[in-house]
């Protein structure tokens, strides 16, 4: 039996520039993001017969790999060569779809880590991330970026550069434990209760890359400025950068924001938040806010009845928790 644990993520700046339609054609992209202490666990166990059983929000029992309807599980099993006499279970700490915390890519990285380990092969984070990108973008034809796979694999607080040749430069942002805890104290997530498929929003955004190139260039620059603000422990500046990025992101395509989301965001700012954004592609999921720690309760009151989810930054990427017989 193999059990892996892989973190979800929040993105501070640069989202959208990690789409291949942008970084391949416009000189590269950049994202600054962090792994958080909310996870997807994957359990892989041998099965007594030659069939495959996969349990997620539903359960599939099939005789052949090609009969699996869960595309990510099917293609990770195909990619690793572990595709018979297997039982695979996935467990998510939060709703596993449409929350904007990178759950699909977190799942892919966690599956790859577990299935390769089941076969006796240990992959480093860069290998896991790149293989996850190939599966999601190339093999399954998804319209999505590359940041989620990389932060899930590496963990910590990272600045990623996505180059036109598809290579990725990973730069950890060094923080002492106390400073990482201080950053965590300035963060809150509020669940809007709205789930959505990111694919449709990202398809629109990808199609509008040329129209949006000035905004995307600024978003790419903001990723570098966010890295500098984090390194300088300037949390108010980081919050202001989130706000600038959110104002730009709202104009990239239809459906990224809504009147309800805008109203909630204004209420949070009035209650003392430095800035924030909707996580992921937009349209719903979680509202990420930066605020002084002493304003956390005021911000939560202003956003009631939305539920606050305190988050902590985690240094760990995808890891193997258990290996047993």
C-alpha positions as CSV (number, residue, x, y, z in Angstrom):
1,X,0.0,0.0,0.0
2,X,1.2,3.5,-0.8
3,X,-0.3,6.8,0.6
4,X,0.7,10.2,-0.7
5,X,-0.2,13.7,0.5
6,X,-0.1,16.6,-1.9
7,X,-0.9,20.3,-1.0
8,X,-3.4,22.6,-2.6
9,X,-2.2,26.1,-3.4
10,X,-2.9,29.8,-3.4
11,X,-1.5,32.1,-6.1
12,X,-0.4,35.6,-5.3
13,X,0.4,37.0,-8.7
14,X,0.9,36.1,-12.4
15,X,-2.0,33.7,-12.9
16,X,-2.9,33.6,-16.6
17,X,0.7,34.0,-17.8
18,X,1.3,30.3,-17.2
19,X,-1.0,29.4,-20.0
20,X,0.9,28.0,-23.0
21,X,-1.0,30.4,-25.3
22,X,0.8,33.2,-23.5
23,X,4.2,32.0,-22.4
24,X,5.1,30.3,-25.7
25,X,4.3,33.4,-27.8
26,X,5.0,36.4,-25.6
27,X,8.4,35.8,-24.0
28,X,7.4,33.7,-21.1
29,X,5.2,33.9,-18.0
30,X,5.8,34.1,-14.3
31,X,3.8,33.2,-11.2
32,X,4.4,33.6,-7.4
33,X,2.4,31.1,-5.4
34,X,2.4,29.1,-2.2
35,X,1.4,25.6,-1.0
36,X,-1.1,25.5,1.9
37,X,-2.0,23.0,4.6
38,X,-5.0,21.6,2.8
39,X,-4.3,18.4,0.9
40,X,-5.4,15.6,-1.4
41,X,-4.5,12.1,-0.2
42,X,-4.1,9.2,-2.7
43,X,-4.1,5.6,-1.6
44,X,-3.0,2.8,-3.9
45,X,-3.3,-0.8,-2.9
46,X,-3.0,-4.1,-4.8
47,X,-6.3,-5.8,-5.7
48,X,-6.8,-9.6,-5.3
49,X,-8.1,-9.9,-8.9
50,X,-7.0,-8.3,-12.2
51,X,-9.7,-5.6,-12.1
52,X,-9.4,-1.9,-11.2
53,X,-11.4,-0.1,-8.5
54,X,-11.2,3.7,-8.2
55,X,-13.0,5.6,-5.4
56,X,-13.5,9.3,-5.5
57,X,-16.8,11.2,-5.4
58,X,-18.2,8.1,-7.0
59,X,-16.8,4.5,-7.4
60,X,-15.8,2.8,-10.6
61,X,-15.1,-0.9,-10.9
62,X,-13.8,-1.9,-14.4
63,X,-12.0,-4.8,-16.0
64,X,-9.9,-2.8,-18.4
65,X,-8.1,0.6,-18.0
66,X,-9.7,2.1,-21.1
67,X,-13.1,1.7,-19.4
68,X,-12.2,4.1,-16.6
69,X,-14.2,7.3,-16.9
70,X,-12.0,9.4,-14.6
71,X,-9.6,10.8,-17.2
72,X,-6.8,11.9,-14.8
73,X,-6.7,8.5,-13.0
74,X,-6.9,6.6,-16.3
75,X,-4.0,8.6,-17.9
76,X,-1.8,8.6,-14.8
77,X,-2.2,4.8,-14.6
78,X,-1.4,4.6,-18.3
79,X,1.6,6.9,-18.0
80,X,3.2,5.0,-15.1
81,X,2.4,1.5,-16.4
82,X,0.4,0.6,-13.3
83,X,-2.9,-0.3,-14.8
84,X,-4.2,-3.6,-13.5
85,X,-5.1,-5.3,-10.2
86,X,-5.2,-2.0,-8.4
87,X,-7.4,-0.1,-6.0
88,X,-7.1,3.7,-6.0
89,X,-8.8,6.0,-3.4
90,X,-8.6,9.8,-3.4
91,X,-9.6,12.0,-0.4
92,X,-9.7,15.8,-0.5
93,X,-9.7,18.2,2.4
94,X,-12.0,20.6,0.6
95,X,-14.5,20.2,-2.3
96,X,-12.4,18.6,-5.0
97,X,-13.7,20.6,-8.0
98,X,-14.2,24.2,-8.9
99,X,-12.7,25.9,-5.8
100,X,-9.7,27.6,-7.5
101,X,-7.1,26.0,-5.3
102,X,-5.6,23.8,-8.0
103,X,-7.3,20.5,-7.0
104,X,-7.2,18.8,-10.4
105,X,-3.4,19.3,-10.8
106,X,-2.8,18.4,-7.1
107,X,-4.6,15.2,-7.7
108,X,-2.6,14.4,-10.8
109,X,0.7,15.0,-9.0
110,X,-0.4,13.0,-6.0
111,X,-1.5,10.1,-8.3
112,X,1.8,10.1,-10.2
113,X,3.8,10.1,-7.0
114,X,1.8,7.2,-5.6
115,X,1.7,5.1,-8.7
116,X,5.4,5.5,-9.5
117,X,6.2,4.6,-5.9
118,X,3.9,1.6,-6.2
119,X,6.1,0.5,-9.1
120,X,9.3,1.1,-7.0
121,X,10.3,4.3,-8.7
122,X,10.9,7.6,-6.9
123,X,10.4,10.8,-9.0
124,X,11.8,14.2,-8.1
125,X,9.4,17.2,-7.9
126,X,10.3,18.6,-11.4
127,X,9.7,15.2,-13.0
128,X,6.3,14.9,-11.3
129,X,5.3,18.4,-12.3
130,X,6.3,18.1,-15.9
131,X,4.6,14.7,-16.3
132,X,1.4,16.1,-14.7
133,X,1.5,18.9,-17.3
134,X,1.9,16.5,-20.2
135,X,-1.0,14.5,-19.0
136,X,-3.4,17.4,-18.3
137,X,-2.4,19.7,-21.2
138,X,-1.1,17.4,-24.0
139,X,-2.7,14.1,-23.4
140,X,-6.1,15.2,-22.1
141,X,-6.1,18.5,-24.1
142,X,-7.0,20.7,-21.2
143,X,-6.9,24.5,-21.4
144,X,-4.9,25.2,-18.2
145,X,-1.6,26.6,-17.0
146,X,1.4,25.0,-15.5
147,X,1.6,26.7,-12.1
148,X,-0.6,24.3,-10.2
149,X,1.4,21.2,-11.0
150,X,4.7,22.8,-10.0
151,X,3.6,24.2,-6.7
152,X,1.9,20.9,-5.8
153,X,5.1,19.0,-6.5
154,X,7.5,21.5,-4.9
155,X,5.5,23.1,-2.0
156,X,6.7,26.1,-0.1
157,X,6.6,29.7,-1.4
158,X,7.8,29.8,-5.0
159,X,8.5,32.0,-8.0
160,X,8.1,30.1,-11.3
161,X,9.2,31.3,-14.7
162,X,7.5,29.6,-17.6
163,X,9.8,29.9,-20.7
164,X,8.8,29.9,-24.4
165,X,10.6,26.5,-24.9
166,X,8.3,25.0,-22.2
167,X,11.1,24.7,-19.6
168,X,10.4,26.0,-16.1
169,X,12.7,27.8,-13.7
170,X,11.8,27.2,-10.0
171,X,13.0,29.8,-7.4
172,X,12.1,29.2,-3.8
173,X,11.5,32.3,-1.8
174,X,13.5,31.9,1.4
175,X,11.5,32.6,4.6
176,X,12.4,31.8,8.2
177,X,9.8,29.8,10.1
178,X,8.6,32.9,12.0
179,X,8.3,34.9,8.7
180,X,6.4,32.1,7.0
181,X,4.0,32.0,10.0
182,X,3.6,35.8,9.8
183,X,2.6,35.5,6.2
184,X,0.1,32.8,7.1
185,X,-1.3,35.1,9.8
186,X,-2.1,37.7,7.2
187,X,-4.1,35.3,5.0
188,X,-7.7,34.2,5.0
189,X,-9.8,32.2,2.6
190,X,-13.6,32.6,2.4
191,X,-15.6,30.0,0.6
192,X,-18.1,31.7,-1.7
193,X,-20.2,28.5,-2.1
194,X,-20.0,28.9,-5.9
195,X,-18.3,26.1,-7.8
196,X,-17.5,26.4,-11.5
197,X,-15.6,24.7,-14.2
198,X,-12.4,26.6,-14.8
199,X,-12.1,25.2,-18.3
200,X,-14.7,27.5,-19.9
201,X,-13.2,30.7,-18.4
202,X,-9.6,29.6,-19.3
203,X,-10.7,28.9,-22.9
204,X,-12.1,32.4,-23.2
205,X,-9.0,33.9,-21.6
206,X,-6.7,31.8,-23.9
207,X,-8.6,32.9,-27.0
208,X,-8.2,36.6,-25.9
209,X,-4.4,36.4,-25.3
210,X,-3.5,38.9,-28.0
211,X,-6.2,41.3,-26.9
212,X,-5.1,41.0,-23.2
213,X,-1.4,41.1,-23.8
214,X,-0.8,44.4,-22.1
215,X,-2.7,43.3,-19.0
216,X,-0.9,39.9,-19.0
217,X,2.5,41.6,-19.3
218,X,1.6,43.6,-16.1
219,X,0.4,40.5,-14.4
220,X,3.7,38.8,-15.2
221,X,5.6,41.8,-13.7
222,X,3.4,41.6,-10.6
223,X,4.7,38.1,-10.0
224,X,8.2,39.5,-9.6
225,X,7.1,42.4,-7.5
226,X,5.2,39.9,-5.2
227,X,8.3,37.9,-4.8
228,X,10.2,41.0,-3.7
229,X,7.4,42.0,-1.3
230,X,7.4,38.5,0.3
231,X,11.2,38.5,0.6
232,X,11.0,42.0,2.2
233,X,8.2,40.8,4.6
234,X,6.1,43.7,3.3
235,X,2.6,42.3,3.7
236,X,0.8,45.5,3.1
237,X,2.6,45.8,-0.2
238,X,1.8,42.2,-1.1
239,X,-1.9,42.9,-0.4
240,X,-1.8,46.0,-2.7
241,X,-0.3,43.8,-5.4
242,X,-3.0,41.3,-5.0
243,X,-5.6,44.1,-5.4
244,X,-3.9,45.4,-8.6
245,X,-3.7,41.9,-10.0
246,X,-7.4,41.3,-9.2
247,X,-8.5,44.5,-11.0
248,X,-6.5,43.4,-14.1
249,X,-7.7,39.8,-13.9
250,X,-11.4,40.9,-13.8
251,X,-11.0,42.3,-17.4
252,X,-9.4,39.3,-19.0
253,X,-12.6,37.5,-19.9
254,X,-16.3,37.3,-19.0
255,X,-17.3,35.4,-15.9
256,X,-14.2,36.0,-13.8
257,X,-16.1,38.1,-11.3
258,X,-19.7,38.9,-10.6
259,X,-21.8,41.5,-8.7
260,X,-21.9,39.3,-5.7
261,X,-18.2,38.7,-5.6
262,X,-17.4,42.4,-6.2
263,X,-19.7,43.3,-3.3
264,X,-18.0,40.8,-1.0
265,X,-14.6,42.1,-2.0
266,X,-15.6,45.7,-1.3
267,X,-16.9,44.7,2.1
268,X,-13.6,43.0,3.0
269,X,-11.6,46.1,1.9
270,X,-13.8,48.3,4.0
271,X,-13.2,46.0,7.0
272,X,-9.4,46.4,6.7
273,X,-8.2,44.0,4.1
274,X,-5.1,45.1,2.2
275,X,-6.3,43.4,-1.0
276,X,-7.2,40.0,-2.4
277,X,-8.6,38.1,-5.3
278,X,-10.8,35.1,-6.3
279,X,-8.6,32.0,-6.4
280,X,-7.9,30.2,-9.6
281,X,-9.5,31.1,-12.9
282,X,-12.3,33.1,-11.2
283,X,-16.1,32.9,-11.2
284,X,-16.3,31.3,-7.7
285,X,-14.5,29.1,-5.3
286,X,-12.5,30.9,-2.6
287,X,-11.9,34.6,-2.0
288,X,-8.3,35.0,-0.8
289,X,-7.6,38.1,1.3
290,X,-4.6,39.7,2.9
291,X,-5.2,41.6,6.1
292,X,-3.5,42.6,9.3
293,X,-3.9,39.7,11.8
294,X,-5.8,42.0,14.1
295,X,-8.4,42.7,11.4
296,X,-9.2,39.0,10.8
297,X,-12.3,39.0,12.9
298,X,-13.6,42.3,11.4
299,X,-13.1,41.0,7.9
300,X,-14.8,37.7,8.8
301,X,-17.8,39.6,10.3
302,X,-18.1,41.8,7.2
303,X,-18.2,38.7,5.0
304,X,-20.7,36.7,7.1
305,X,-22.2,34.2,6.5
306,X,-19.3,33.1,4.3
307,X,-17.1,30.6,6.2
308,X,-13.5,31.7,6.9
309,X,-10.9,29.1,6.3
310,X,-7.6,30.0,8.0
311,X,-4.7,28.7,6.1
312,X,-1.0,28.1,6.8
313,X,1.8,28.0,4.3
314,X,3.4,24.5,4.1
315,X,7.0,23.9,3.0
316,X,6.2,20.4,1.8
317,X,5.2,19.4,-1.7
318,X,3.9,16.0,-2.7
319,X,5.2,13.4,-0.3
320,X,4.9,9.7,0.4
321,X,3.3,9.3,3.8
322,X,3.2,5.5,4.0
323,X,4.6,2.4,2.4
324,X,3.3,-0.9,3.6
325,X,2.4,-4.4,2.6
